[in-house]
Amino acid sequence: MEKTSKIYIAGHRGLVGSAILKNLKAKGYSNFVTRTHKELDLTDTTAVATFFKTEKPDYVFLAAAKVGGIVANNIYRADFIYENLSIQNNVIHQSYLHDVKKLMFLGSTCIYPKNCPQPMKEDYLLTDTLEYTNEPYAIAKIAGIKMCESYNIQYNTNFISVMPTNLYGPNDNFDLEKSHVLPALIRKTHLGKALHNNDWETLRKDLNKMPIEGINGASSELEILNILEKYGIKKENDSVKIEVWGTGNPMREFLWSEDMADACVFLMENRNFSDCFDAANKEIRNTHINIGTGKDISIKELATLIKLIIGFDGEFYFNTEKPDGTMKKLTDPSKLHGLGWRHKIELEDGIKTVYNWFIN
């Protein structure tokens, strides 16, 4: 990429897209085209076609997606597969039609089988059954990888795919119904601490920023207590208990979003589709690249770490009637390491930083 190349970042306001935009700016890139969801609905085929015809970007980062945690993925199954397929189909196809020089498709490590050998290598894709709760989302992301590969093979495009592990960082989603486990635990622990300390000013400030089912800082104390209890933050006598789904035993890997962005820009600058497979092979498969740390932590250990960082004096309880999801999901980032890139931010420092971002 040239510093003046026109770069389109789909999803530039989200956790992933905003980190990529920040990284590109820091590296001296200056010619960006962005659209908010209100300005451009990426599920609208006609609107996306008009956008590409008008703007003609040179490079595309496809970071837009409908995302959520285990609750949202399981409840809104149709929404997750339909919207993600629509976004991908529109952006990838229009990138081909309008001669985009290179596109990067961002997926997720949920593409790997539920009982995948650990750590998860790129070659393990489509070797077994997916985890049920996020199967529609995973299938959409697998389709995105295969769409990029297929366009490259048939049309000689240069579309590459990356699969980041669980991400966290600035501009994360802290909606208690739709967020992933780490931001959900941060917000629930923040609210639990305030409730434990009878700090109603902090509780009302939080709910004014992000109401929960219409309950905001102007609601009555009883309404606030009821909605917090519904989402697993309950005051009993002089203590507060916070619900965590499952046993707490599943292991998860977490990557600072700005590290992920740095890896994406590194690959966009240094890797082409033609580098991603052995030309001697008749079948071109698994050309995507994992982005991760190669380190994991149990949900129980994660909750304890967040509790210590935030200073919560209450308790966590693990609701074993709720699903655990996949018991272990650890990426093998050796392909990326072999290209010369490694993560910089470790989990404890990252949680401290994102919590400070959240409360400010």
N, C-alpha and C positions, 0 to 999 in steps of 0.2 A: 504494500500500500504506500502511496505517496502521501506526504503530509497534507496536500491539498485535495486528495481524492474525496469525492462525495460519498459519505458513509451514512447509511440508514440504519438506525438502531430501533428495531421493533420492540416496544416495551421499555422505553427509556426511563420511565418513572418507577418501574418496579425494582425489586431487590437486585436482580441480575443486570437488567439494562442500565440502571443508574450507575452501578459500579463500573460497567464497561465504558460508559460515556465519560465518567470521571477519569478513568485510566487513560483513555485515548487523548483527552485534553491535556493531561499531565505529560504525555509523550510528544506533544506538539501538533497533533492533528487538529484541524480547524474548520473543516467543511462538513457540517452535519445536517442531516434532514431528520426531523422527528415529528411525530404526530401523537397527540393524546388519544385515548379511546373515543372521546367525544368528537374529535376531529376526523378520525378514521377508524371505522369498525372493521377490523381485519377479517371478520367472518363474512363480510359483504364483498362478494366476488367482483361486482361492477366497480365499487368504490376503490378496491385495491388495484384493479386494472388501470383505472384513471390516474391513481396516485403514481404508479410506476411509469406510465406513459408521460406524465407531466414532469416528474422529478428526475427520472433516469439515474438512480444511484449507481455508483461503481462497485460498492461493497455493501453487504447486508449482514447484520447480526440479528438472527431471529431469536430474540429473547422473550417475545410475547407469548403468554400461555395462560390458561386457566389453571391455577394451582391451589392446593389446599392440603390440610392434614388428613389423618385417618378418618375423622368424622365426616368431613365434607366429601372426600373421595368415595366413601361408601354410600352416602345419602344421594348425592347428585351425580350418579353414575352416567346417566344419559348426557347431562350437560358437559361433563368432563371429556367424554369421547367425541361428542359432536363439535363442540367449540374448538377443541385443540386440533382435530382433523381439519376443520374449516380454515383456521388460521394458517396452518402449515401448507395445506394445498394451495391456498391463494398466494401466499408470499413466495413459496418455492417455484410455483409455475410461472408467476409473473417475473420472477428473477431470471428464469430461463428465457422467456419471451423478449425481455428487454436487455439481454446481454450483460447481466451483472457479472463482473469479473470473478468474484468469489463470494460465497455465502457461507456463514457458519450457523448451523442448526444446534440449538442447545436443548438437550434432553434431560434425563434423570436416571440415576442408578436403579430406580424401580423397574427398569426394563429387564432386569435379570431375574431368573427363576426364584421362587420362594425358598427352595432348599438348595440354592446355588452353592457350589464349593467355594470355600473362603481362602484367601481374598478373591474377589470377583475379577476375573480377567475378561477382556473384551471378547474372547472366543467363546465364552459361556452363554452368549446371547442365544435365545431360542433353543436351549437344550432341555428344558423342563417346564413345568406348570408355573404360572405367575402367581403372586400373592393375591388373594381374592379381593380384598378391600380396595386396592388401587388398580385392579386389572384394566378397567376402561382407559384410565390415564396412561398406563404403561403401554397398552396396545397402540394408542395414538402416537406415543413417542417412538415406538419401534417402527411404526409406519413412516414417521418422519425420517428416520435413518435410512430406511429402505427406499424412500422416495428420492433422497439425495443421491444414494448409490445408483439408482436406476436412471435418473436424469444424467448423471455423469457418464454412465456406460452408453446410453443411447444417444445423448446429445453433446457429449464431450464438454459438459459444464464443469465447474470447479467448486462443488458444494461439499463442505466438510462438516462432520458432526462431532460434538463433544458431549460427554455424560458426566456432569458434576455430581458429586455426592451431596448430602444434605447441607444446605447453605444457611448462613445467618449473617446479619450485619445491618448497616443503615438502610432505612426504607423497607425493612421487613414488615410482614403482615402480623399484627398483634390482635386481630379479631379472634375472640375466644372460640367461635364456632368454626372458623375456617383456617386458622393458623397452624403451622407445623409445631412439633413438640417443643423445640427450644424457645421460640418467642412466646408460645403459650405459657410455658413454665415461668418465664421471666415476668410476664404480666400478672399471672395468677399469684406469684410470690410477692410481687410489688403490692398488689391489692391486699393480699393476706397480711403482709407486714403492717399496712396502714390500718386494717381492721383490728389486728391484734393490739395496736397502739391507740385505738380509738381516734385515729387521725382522719377525721371526716373531711377536712380541707383537701387532703391528698386524694381521698376517694372521690370526692365530687369533681376535683380538677381532672382526674383520669377519665371519669365518665362523661364529662363535658367534651373532652377531646374525642373519645371513642365510646359513644353510647352502646349499651348492650340491649338489644331488642327494644329500643325506644326508651330505656331507662337511662337518664342522664343525671348530671349534678344537681338539677333542680327537683329531682324526684324525692319522695319522702324517705326517711331512714328505713322504714319497713319495706318499701319497694326495692331499695338498694340491697338490703339484706337478703330478700327473697331471690333476686336475680343472681347475686353472688353465690348463694347456696345452690341454685340451679346449675351453675357452672363449676361447682365443686369447691367453693370457698366458704366454709361454714364456721361460725363462731359457736363454741360450746363452753359455757361458763367463762373462764378467764383466758381461754386459749382458742387458737384458730387452727383448723385442719384443712388441708388442701388435697383434693382428690387428684390422683394420677392414674390414667387408664392402664390396665394390665398389671403384670406382676412386678414391673421394674427391671426385669432380667434381660430384655432385649438389648443387644449391643448396637450402637449407632456411631457413625463417623460424621464429623461436622467440619465444614470448611468456611473460613472467613470469606465473605462475598467479594471483597476487594482482592484477595489472593486469587479467587476464581477468575475475576476479570483480567488480572495480569496474565494468567495462563491462557485465556481466550485470545488476548491481543498477541501474545507471544506466538501462538499457533497460527493466527491469521497472518502474521508477518513471515513465518518461517515454514509453514507446512501447506502443501497442496494435496489434492486428492490422489494424484499420481504417486505421492510418497507413501500412501497409506496401505499399500498392498504389494504383494510380490507379483510382478508382471508375468512370471512363469506359470502362475496358477490360472487355470481356466475359469474357476469360479471366484468372483470377487465378493467377499463377505467380511463383516465385522471390521469395517474401516474406521469406526468411531474410536475416540480416544477418551479414556477415563480421566477425570480431574478430581483428585482427592489427596488426603494426607497419608493414607495407609495406616491410620491410628483410629481406635474406637473406644467407646466408653459406654457403660450400661446406663439405662434411663435412671435407675436408682442413684447411681454415682453422679449423673448429671444434675438431678434434682438437689442432691446434697451440696454440690459445688455452687449452684445458683443460690441456694439458701444461705451459704456462707458469704457469698459476694454481696447479696442484697441486705443481709443482716436480719433475716426472718427468724423469730424465736418460736414459732408454732411448729406444727408437725405436718408431714406428708402421710397420706394413706393410699395404698395401692388397691384399686378396685379390680380384683381378679375376675370379676364377671364380664369385664370389658376385654376386647381383643388386644393381643400383644402385637399383632402383625408379624412380619418376618423376624425371627429371633436374632439373626446376625446379618448385617449388610456392610461389608468392608470392601472397599475398592482396592484393586491392585493398580497403582499408578506407575508401575515400572516402565511402561511404554513412554509416558510423559517424562519421567525422570531420565530416561535414556536420551531424550532430546535436549536435556539441560535445564529443565524447570523443576523447582520444588517450592512448596508453600513456606511462608515466613511467619505467620501469626498462629500461635498456639491457643488452645481453647480457652484457658483461664483468662488470658489477656483479652481475647476477643469478646468474651462475655462481659467483662468489666467495661470495655469500650462501648459495646452496643447497649448496655444498660444505661450508661451515662447519656448516650444519644437518645434513648427512649424517654428518660425522665426530663430531658431538656427540650 
